[in-house]
Structures are given as C-alpha cells and as structure tokens.
Amino acid sequence: MLARLTFIAALAAAPMAMAQDAPKEAPATAEEVAAARAIADRLIAEADAEGIFVNSTDSGLAEVTHVASGMTCMFDGGQYDRIAIFPVSDPKIPRGYDVGCVSYDEALKIDLSLYATRYRPLPSERAVLDSARGAIENRWPDARPYTGDFMTVEGQTPPLAAAYRVRIDGEDMLTLALVTHRDEWGFKARATGPYKEAMGVSLYAGVMLTGALLERDTD
C-alpha cells in the first residue's frame, strides 16, 4: 500500500515537464477499452442515469461524465462502484443536479465518493464543509479532529478540508471531506481509509477530485 501511495504522491508533486518525460504505459487494447466501456454503460443503466451521465471511456479504465457539471468519474469495475442520482425537494431543480460517484479501491482500502451539486442559491463552500463535519460527527460521536497535514496537488488551489480519526471495525481510519466550487456548481469528495496512511488518503482524495474536474477546468 505504502509504495502505491508514494507513487501517487510523486505524480501529484512532479512538475509538468517531469510528468511528460515519465515512462508511458502501454495503450489499452481494443478489447480492454470495450470491456471498460461496458462497465460504464452498466453503471449508467443501473442508476437510470441515461442523459445525465455519458460514457466517456477512452482507455482501459471506465469513465463517465456528468453532462451538466462536467465532473468525470473513473471506475475499475469493483463491486461497490455505482452512480447515485439523489432526489431533490425543490421542483425548480432538475433531476440530475445532485449526483454522486461511489467507488472503493481494494488495494488501498479507500472508500471514495465524489459529488456534484447545483442548488439555487448554492451554499457557500464553508457551509457545505460545516454540513459535512456535522454528518461525520453525528455518525461517529467519538470522532477526533485530524490535526496532521494534508497533502495537496501541486499547482491546484487546495479545496476546503476537514478530517477526523474514527474507529471502524476495530481499526483506526481517517475520514475526510474536501469541498470546492466552480462557477455555479459545488463539488465535494468524501474519503475514508487507513489512518496509518492518513496523508496518502488525503492525497488520493485530492488527486481524484482534481482529476474529476480536470476536463471541465481546461475546456
């Protein structure tokens, strides 16, 4: 686990020139791309998300893009992978304006959920983070605030962040929330992973959130 987290950290901190010079993985075969696209199609169908998410897979990793916000989620086909379309109480807010992508990295033992929301008016980043704090403290009354450092993605404005040390099935875990707004959309990452790899868990969440918004930010 540590080696994989260290590799992610190196990629996140590496200057662009170094990243361009890094060895490239062999491109996915046509069969691998087709298998990944089938996973994305299945996840969209299972969530009844046709028209809300589109299949944007172009490699051996399944990708779906939320049409309205531009958020792109990656999946490896694990049993916990899913797309969520949340109900909205305001009739003025269209279905699909509150969505999420849920995944679990079995190698790193990290649960990750990415959310895209557009409410009118959109709550402030601080208000969304405070709501996430409240949800964590309500679920884990014995949660202790994490006071360590957060690893961030070089060249990116750090999102607002809150993290706690919690106990799950007898193991110390880090659970965190990252919040950032783009235009009229709010984005949030929720991640939970081994506390002994706290900085790596925070970096993983930051890299995945940044990657999910990369295409929309460069359009």
MILO-974221 format. One record per atom (N, C-alpha, C, O): x, y, z; residue in one letter. Coordinates in steps of 0.05 Angstrom, whole numbers, padded with zeros to 5 digits, always signed. Example, Ala and Ser with C-alpha at 12.3 -4.5 7.8 and 13.67 -1.06 7.14 Angstrom:
2
+00264-00114+00156A+00246-00090+00156A+00264-00066+00156A+00285-00066+00169A+00257-00045+00142S+00273-00021+00143S+00258+00001+00157S+00268+00023+00161S
***
This chain:
219
+00016-00024+00000M+00000+00000+00000M+00017+00025+00000M+00012+00044-00015M+00038+00026+00018L+00054+00049+00020L+00068+00056-00006L+00070+00080-00013L+00077+00036-00021A+00091+00041-00046A+00072+00054-00066A+00080+00072-00080A+00047+00045-00067R+00028+00056-00086R+00021+00085-00078R+00019+00102-00096R+00018+00090-00052L+00012+00117-00044L+00035+00136-00050L+00031+00159-00057L+00060+00126-00046T+00083+00142-00051T+00085+00149-00081T+00092+00171-00088T+00077+00130-00098F+00077+00134-00127F+00056+00156-00134F+00062+00173-00151F+00033+00155-00122I+00012+00175-00127I+00023+00202-00118I+00019+00222-00132I+00036+00203-00095A+00046+00228-00085A+00067+00240-00104A+00068+00264-00108A+00084+00223-00115A+00105+00232-00133A+00092+00244-00158A+00102+00264-00169A+00072+00231-00168L+00058+00241-00192L+00045+00268-00187L+00046+00286-00203L+00033+00271-00163A+00019+00295-00156A+00038+00319-00153A+00031+00342-00160A+00062+00313-00143A+00081+00335-00138A+00100+00340-00161A+00114+00361-00161A+00101+00322-00181A+00120+00325-00202A+00114+00349-00220A+00091+00353-00227A+00134+00364-00228P+00129+00386-00248P+00119+00374-00274P+00124+00350-00280P+00106+00390-00290M+00094+00381-00315M+00115+00369-00333M+00110+00349-00347M+00139+00381-00334A+00159+00371-00352A+00167+00343-00344A+00171+00326-00362A+00169+00338-00318M+00176+00311-00310M+00154+00291-00316M+00160+00269-00324M+00129+00300-00313A+00107+00283-00320A+00107+00275-00349A+00100+00253-00357A+00114+00295-00366Q+00115+00289-00395Q+00137+00270-00402Q+00135+00255-00421Q+00159+00271-00386D+00181+00253-00392D+00179+00226-00379D+00195+00208-00384D+00158+00222-00362A+00155+00197-00348A+00148+00175-00368A+00135+00180-00388A+00157+00150-00362P+00150+00128-00379P+00120+00125-00383P+00105+00127-00364P+00112+00120-00407K+00083+00118-00413K+00075+00088-00412K+00090+00070-00421K+00051+00083-00401E+00041+00057-00400E+00032+00049-00429E+00025+00066-00445E+00033+00023-00434A+00024+00013-00460A-00005+00020-00463A-00021+00017-00444A-00014+00030-00486P-00042+00036-00490P-00059+00011-00487P-00051-00011-00493P-00084+00016-00478A-00102-00006-00475A-00109-00018-00502A-00110-00004-00522A-00114-00044-00501T-00122-00058-00526T-00151-00051-00532T-00166-00041-00514T-00160-00057-00556A-00188-00052-00563A-00206-00068-00545A-00228-00059-00538A-00198-00092-00538E-00214-00109-00520E-00217-00097-00492E-00238-00097-00480E-00194-00085-00482E-00195-00073-00456E-00212-00048-00455E-00227-00043-00436E-00211-00032-00477V-00228-00008-00479V-00257-00016-00480V-00274-00004-00467V-00263-00037-00496A-00290-00046-00498A-00301-00056-00472A-00324-00051-00465A-00285-00070-00456A-00293-00080-00430A-00298-00057-00411A-00317-00058-00396A-00281-00037-00412A-00285-00013-00395A-00310+00002-00402A-00325+00011-00385A-00315+00005-00428R-00339+00019-00437R-00364+00003-00428R-00385+00015-00422R-00362-00023-00428A-00385-00039-00419A-00391-00034-00390A-00414-00033-00381A-00370-00031-00374I-00373-00025-00345I-00387+00002-00342I-00406+00005-00327I-00378+00022-00357A-00390+00049-00355A-00420+00048-00364A-00437+00060-00351A-00425+00034-00385D-00453+00031-00395D-00471+00018-00373D-00493+00027-00368D-00460-00002-00360R-00475-00016-00340R-00481+00002-00316R-00504+00003-00306R-00461+00017-00307L-00465+00035-00284L-00486+00057-00290L-00502+00063-00273L-00485+00067-00315I-00505+00087-00322I-00533+00075-00323I-00552+00088-00313I-00535+00051-00334A-00561+00038-00336A-00572+00031-00308A-00596+00035-00303A-00555+00021-00291E-00564+00013-00264E-00574+00037-00248E-00591+00034-00230E-00562+00061-00253A-00571+00085-00239A-00593+00100-00252A-00602+00120-00243A-00603+00089-00275D-00623+00103-00291D-00614+00131-00297D-00628+00151-00294D-00589+00133-00305A-00575+00159-00309A-00570+00166-00338A-00554+00183-00344A-00584+00153-00356E-00581+00160-00384E-00588+00189-00389E-00609+00198-00380E-00571+00203-00403G-00575+00231-00408G-00564+00249-00386G-00559+00273-00391G-00561+00238-00362I-00549+00253-00340I-00519+00249-00339I-00503+00267-00335I-00511+00224-00343F-00483+00217-00347F-00479+00205-00375F-00498+00192-00385F-00456+00209-00386V-00449+00197-00412V-00424+00180-00408V-00407+00186-00391V-00421+00160-00425N-00398+00143-00425N-00375+00158-00439N-00377+00162-00463N-00355+00165-00424S-00332+00180-00435S-00306+00163-00435S-00284+00173-00436S-00309+00137-00433T-00286+00118-00432T-00271+00119-00458T-00282+00116-00480T-00244+00123-00456D-00227+00122-00479D-00201+00106-00473D-00182+00108-00488D-00202+00091-00451S-00178+00075-00444S-00188+00049-00431S-00211+00042-00433S-00170+00036-00416G-00178+00012-00403G-00191+00016-00376G-00197-00003-00361G-00196+00041-00369L-00210+00048-00344L-00237+00061-00351L-00238+00080-00366L-00258+00051-00338A-00285+00061-00344A-00287+00090-00334A-00279+00096-00312A-00298+00107-00351E-00303+00135-00343E-00331+00143-00351E-00341+00136-00373E-00344+00159-00334V-00370+00170-00340V-00368+00200-00334V-00355+00208-00315V-00381+00216-00350T-00381+00245-00346T-00409+00256-00340T-00428+00249-00355T-00411+00271-00319H-00437+00284-00312H-00440+00307-00332H-00425+00326-00331H-00461+00306-00348V-00464+00324-00370V-00466+00353-00360V-00453+00371-00371V-00483+00358-00340A-00489+00385-00331A-00465+00399-00319A-00460+00423-00323A-00449+00385-00302S-00427+00397-00288S-00400+00393-00300S-00382+00408-00295S-00397+00372-00316G-00371+00365-00328G-00354+00347-00311G-00332+00341-00319G-00364+00339-00287M-00348+00321-00270M-00346+00294-00282M-00365+00282-00291M-00321+00284-00283T-00316+00257-00295T-00307+00238-00273T-00288+00244-00258T-00319+00215-00271C-00313+00195-00251C-00301+00171-00264C-00308+00163-00286C-00281+00159-00250M-00268+00135-00260M-00275+00111-00243M-00277+00113-00218M-00278+00088-00255F-00285+00064-00242F-00268+00041-00252F-00261+00040-00276F-00261+00022-00234D-00246-00001-00244D-00264-00026-00245D-00254-00048-00249D-00290-00023-00241G-00308-00045-00243G-00312-00061-00218G-00323-00083-00218G-00304-00049-00195G-00307-00063-00169G-00336-00066-00161G-00354-00053-00172G-00341-00084-00142Q-00369-00090-00134Q-00383-00067-00121Q-00408-00066-00120Q-00368-00047-00111Y-00381-00025-00097Y-00384+00000-00115Y-00396+00020-00106Y-00375-00002-00139D-00377+00021-00158D-00407+00026-00164D-00422+00008-00170D-00414+00052-00163R-00441+00059-00171R-00443+00089-00176R-00427+00105-00166R-00464+00096-00191I-00471+00124-00195I-00497+00129-00179I-00514+00112-00178I-00498+00152-00166A-00522+00159-00150A-00535+00184-00161A-00521+00204-00165A-00561+00183-00165I-00577+00207-00172I-00595+00212-00148I-00614+00197-00143I-00590+00234-00134F-00605+00239-00109F-00631+00255-00115F-00631+00272-00133F-00652+00249-00101P-00677+00264-00104P-00673+00292-00094P-00658+00297-00075P-00687+00311-00107V-00686+00339-00098V-00714+00348-00090V-00734+00341-00103V-00716+00364-00069S-00742+00372-00059S-00753+00397-00073S-00777+00402-00072S-00735+00413-00085D-00743+00437-00098D-00751+00431-00127D-00734+00422-00142D-00776+00435-00135P-00785+00428-00162P-00770+00445-00183P-00771+00438-00207P-00757+00466-00175K-00743+00483-00195K-00715+00471-00201K-00703+00480-00221K-00707+00452-00186I-00681+00439-00190I-00685+00414-00206I-00698+00396-00197I-00673+00412-00230P-00678+00388-00247P-00665+00363-00235P-00646+00364-00220P-00677+00340-00241R-00665+00315-00233R-00637+00313-00246R-00634+00319-00270R-00618+00305-00231G-00591+00303-00241G-00573+00326-00233G-00550+00328-00242G-00584+00345-00217Y-00569+00367-00208Y-00557+00362-00180Y-00546+00380-00167Y-00561+00337-00170D-00549+00328-00145D-00541+00299-00149D-00558+00281-00147D-00516+00294-00154V-00507+00268-00163V-00481+00260-00148V-00468+00277-00136V-00475+00234-00149G-00450+00225-00137G-00439+00200-00152G-00453+00187-00166G-00414+00196-00148C-00400+00172-00158C-00387+00158-00134C-00372+00171-00119C-00392+00133-00130V-00382+00118-00107V-00363+00096-00117V-00370+00081-00135V-00340+00093-00104S-00321+00072-00111S-00305+00064-00087S-00305+00077-00066S-00291+00041-00090Y-00275+00031-00068Y-00249+00019-00080Y-00250+00001-00097Y-00226+00030-00072D-00201+00019-00081D-00192-00003-00063D-00184+00002-00040D-00194-00028-00072E-00188-00051-00056E-00159-00053-00048E-00152-00062-00026E-00141-00043-00065A-00112-00044-00059A-00105-00025-00036A-00089-00031-00019A-00117-00001-00037L-00111+00019-00017L-00131+00020+00006L-00126+00033+00026L-00153+00005+00003K-00174+00004+00024K-00186+00032+00029K-00189+00040+00052K-00191+00046+00007I-00202+00073+00009I-00229+00074-00004I-00232+00068-00027I-00249+00083+00012D-00275+00089+00001D-00275+00118-00009D-00264+00135+00004D-00286+00122-00033L-00286+00149-00044L-00314+00155-00056L-00325+00138-00071L-00324+00178-00049S-00349+00188-00062S-00344+00216-00072S-00334+00233-00057S-00351+00221-00097L-00349+00247-00108L-00378+00257-00114L-00395+00242-00123L-00382+00283-00108Y-00409+00294-00111Y-00408+00320-00127Y-00389+00336-00126Y-00429+00324-00143A-00433+00349-00158A-00461+00358-00152A-00480+00343-00155A-00464+00383-00144T-00490+00394-00136T-00493+00422-00146T-00475+00438-00145T-00517+00428-00155R-00523+00455-00162R-00551+00463-00150R-00572+00456-00161R-00549+00477-00128Y-00574+00487-00116Y-00576+00517-00121Y-00557+00530-00129Y-00600+00527-00117R-00604+00556-00121R-00617+00567-00095R-00640+00560-00090R-00604+00583-00079P-00576+00591-00083P-00557+00569-00074P-00564+00552-00058P-00532+00569-00085L-00513+00549-00077L-00501+00557-00050L-00491+00579-00047L-00502+00538-00031P-00489+00545-00005P-00460+00550-00008P-00447+00541-00027P-00449+00566+00010S-00420+00572+00008S-00403+00547+00013S-00413+00527+00024S-00379+00548+00004E-00361+00525+00009E-00359+00519+00039E-00360+00496+00048E-00357+00540+00055R-00355+00537+00084R-00380+00523+00095R-00378+00506+00113R-00403+00531+00086A-00428+00519+00095A-00430+00489+00088A-00439+00473+00104A-00421+00483+00064V-00421+00454+00055V-00401+00438+00073V-00408+00416+00081V-00378+00450+00078L-00358+00436+00095L-00369+00432+00123L-00366+00411+00135L-00382+00453+00134D-00393+00451+00161D-00414+00429+00162D-00417+00415+00182D-00430+00427+00140S-00450+00406+00139S-00437+00378+00139S-00447+00359+00152S-00415+00375+00124A-00401+00350+00123A-00389+00343+00151A-00390+00320+00159A-00378+00364+00164R-00368+00359+00191R-00391+00348+00210R-00387+00329+00224R-00414+00361+00208G-00436+00353+00225G-00444+00324+00219G-00450+00309+00238G-00444+00317+00194A-00452+00289+00186A-00432+00269+00198A-00440+00248+00207A-00406+00276+00196I-00385+00258+00207I-00388+00255+00237I-00387+00233+00247I-00391+00277+00251E-00393+00277+00280E-00418+00263+00289E-00419+00251+00311E-00439+00265+00273N-00464+00251+00280N-00461+00221+00277N-00471+00205+00293N-00447+00213+00256R-00444+00184+00250R-00424+00171+00270R-00428+00149+00279R-00403+00186+00276W-00382+00176+00294W-00380+00196+00318W-00363+00214+00317W-00396+00193+00339P-00395+00212+00361P-00367+00214+00375P-00361+00234+00387P-00351+00193+00372D-00325+00193+00385D-00303+00203+00365D-00279+00201+00371D-00311+00214+00342A-00291+00223+00322A-00274+00245+00334A-00283+00262+00349A-00248+00243+00328R-00229+00263+00337R-00217+00278+00313R-00209+00266+00294R-00218+00305+00314P-00207+00320+00291P-00179+00313+00285P-00162+00309+00302P-00173+00310+00259Y-00146+00304+00250Y-00131+00330+00249Y-00140+00350+00237Y-00108+00331+00262T-00092+00355+00263T-00066+00354+00247T-00050+00372+00248T-00063+00332+00232G-00039+00330+00215G-00041+00346+00190G-00060+00360+00185G-00021+00343+00173D-00020+00358+00148D-00037+00344+00126D-00041+00319+00127D-00046+00359+00107F-00059+00349+00084F-00040+00351+00060F-00027+00372+00057F-00038+00330+00045M-00022+00331+00021M-00040+00342-00002M-00062+00333-00005M-00030+00361-00017T-00045+00373-00038T-00032+00369-00065T-00009+00362-00067T-00048+00375-00086V-00038+00372-00113V-00024+00398-00122V-00036+00419-00121V+00001+00395-00130E+00017+00419-00137E+00004+00434-00160E-00005+00422-00180E+00003+00460-00158G-00008+00477-00179G-00038+00480-00178G-00050+00494-00194G-00051+00468-00158Q-00080+00470-00155Q-00087+00485-00129Q-00074+00480-00109Q-00107+00501-00130T-00116+00514-00105T-00128+00493-00087T-00147+00479-00095T-00118+00491-00062P-00128+00470-00044P-00158+00474-00038P-00166+00496-00033P-00173+00452-00038P-00201+00455-00030P-00203+00459+00000P-00184+00454+00014P-00226+00468+00010L-00231+00468+00038L-00231+00439+00048L-00241+00421+00034L-00220+00434+00072A-00217+00406+00080A-00223+00403+00110A-00218+00421+00126A-00234+00380+00117A-00238+00373+00145A-00234+00343+00147A-00243+00328+00129A-00221+00334+00168A-00216+00305+00171A-00217+00297+00200A-00212+00313+00218A-00223+00272+00205Y-00226+00261+00232Y-00213+00233+00233Y-00212+00218+00214Y-00205+00227+00257R-00197+00200+00264R-00221+00185+00276R-00232+00194+00296R-00228+00163+00263V-00252+00148+00272V-00244+00118+00275V-00223+00110+00266V-00261+00104+00289R-00256+00075+00293R-00277+00060+00278R-00301+00063+00282R-00269+00042+00259I-00287+00026+00243I-00278-00003+00244I-00256-00009+00236I-00295-00020+00254D-00289-00049+00257D-00263-00053+00271D-00247-00070+00262D-00258-00038+00292G-00234-00042+00308G-00209-00031+00297G-00187-00035+00307G-00211-00015+00275E-00187-00004+00262E-00189+00027+00261E-00211+00037+00255E-00167+00040+00267D-00167+00069+00264D-00167+00077+00235D-00151+00067+00219D-00185+00095+00228M-00188+00104+00200M-00189+00134+00199M-00197+00147+00218M-00181+00145+00176L-00184+00174+00171L-00208+00177+00153L-00210+00164+00132L-00226+00195+00161T-00248+00201+00143T-00248+00231+00138T-00244+00247+00157T-00252+00240+00114L-00248+00268+00107L-00268+00278+00087L-00281+00262+00073L-00270+00304+00085A-00286+00318+00065A-00270+00340+00052A-00256+00355+00066A-00272+00342+00026L-00259+00363+00010L-00281+00377-00005L-00299+00364-00016L-00281+00404-00005V-00302+00420-00017V-00290+00441-00035V-00272+00455-00027V-00301+00444-00059T-00293+00465-00077T-00316+00473-00095T-00333+00456-00101T-00317+00498-00103H-00338+00507-00121H-00326+00516-00147H-00303+00527-00148H-00340+00511-00169R-00333+00520-00195R-00357+00533-00208R-00378+00519-00212R-00356+00558-00214D-00379+00572-00225D-00403+00568-00207D-00402+00575-00183D-00425+00557-00218E-00449+00553-00202E-00452+00525-00191E-00474+00517-00183E-00430+00509-00193W-00431+00482-00184W-00414+00478-00159W-00393+00490-00156W-00424+00461-00140G-00409+00454-00117G-00399+00425-00120G-00414+00408-00128G-00374+00420-00113F-00363+00393-00115F-00351+00385-00088F-00340+00402-00073F-00354+00360-00081K-00345+00350-00055K-00334+00322-00058K-00344+00306-00074K-00313+00316-00044A-00302+00289-00042A-00304+00280-00013A-00298+00295+00005A-00314+00255-00009R-00313+00243+00017R-00297+00217+00015R-00302+00201-00003R-00277+00214+00032A-00260+00191+00030A-00255+00181+00058A-00253+00196+00078A-00252+00154+00060T-00245+00141+00085T-00225+00119+00079T-00229+00103+00062T-00203+00120+00095G-00182+00100+00091G-00165+00096+00116G-00170+00110+00136G-00145+00079+00115P-00129+00073+00139P-00116+00097+00151P-00103+00113+00136P-00118+00101+00177Y-00107+00124+00190Y-00076+00124+00188Y-00064+00145+00187Y-00064+00101+00188K-00035+00099+00187K-00024+00110+00161K-00001+00116+00159K-00042+00113+00141E-00034+00125+00116E-00050+00151+00111E-00059+00157+00089E-00053+00166+00133A-00071+00190+00132A-00063+00209+00109A-00081+00218+00095A-00038+00216+00107M-00030+00235+00086M-00035+00224+00058M-00043+00238+00040M-00031+00198+00055G-00036+00185+00029G-00065+00185+00023G-00073+00189+00000G-00082+00180+00043V-00111+00180+00038V-00120+00208+00030V-00136+00211+00011V-00110+00229+00043S-00117+00256+00036S-00108+00263+00008S-00122+00277-00007S-00084+00254+00001L-00074+00259-00026L-00091+00245-00047L-00097+00256-00068L-00098+00220-00042Y-00114+00204-00060Y-00140+00219-00066Y-00149+00221-00089Y-00153+00228-00044A-00179+00242-00048A-00174+00268-00064A-00190+00274-00082A-00153+00282-00058G-00147+00307-00073G-00141+00302-00102G-00151+00317-00119G-00126+00281-00108V-00119+00275-00136V-00144+00267-00151V-00148+00275-00174V-00161+00250-00138M-00185+00241-00152M-00205+00264-00157M-00218+00265-00178M-00207+00282-00137L-00225+00305-00141L-00214+00323-00163L-00229+00332-00180L-00188+00329-00162T-00176+00345-00183T-00179+00333-00211T-00186+00346-00230T-00174+00307-00212G-00177+00293-00238G-00205+00293-00248G-00210+00295-00272G-00225+00291-00230A-00253+00291-00238A-00261+00317-00251A-00279+00318-00267A-00247+00339-00243L-00254+00366-00253L-00235+00376-00275L-00239+00398-00285L-00215+00360-00281L-00194+00369-00300L-00205+00377-00327L-00198+00398-00337L-00222+00360-00339E-00232+00366-00366E-00249+00391-00366E-00246+00408-00384E-00266+00394-00346R-00284+00418-00346R-00267+00443-00341R-00274+00464-00352R-00246+00441-00326D-00229+00465-00320D-00212+00473-00343D-00203+00496-00344D-00207+00454-00362T-00189+00461-00384T-00205+00466-00410T-00193+00473-00430T-00231+00464-00409D-00248+00470-00433D-00248+00500-00439D-00260+00508-00458D
***
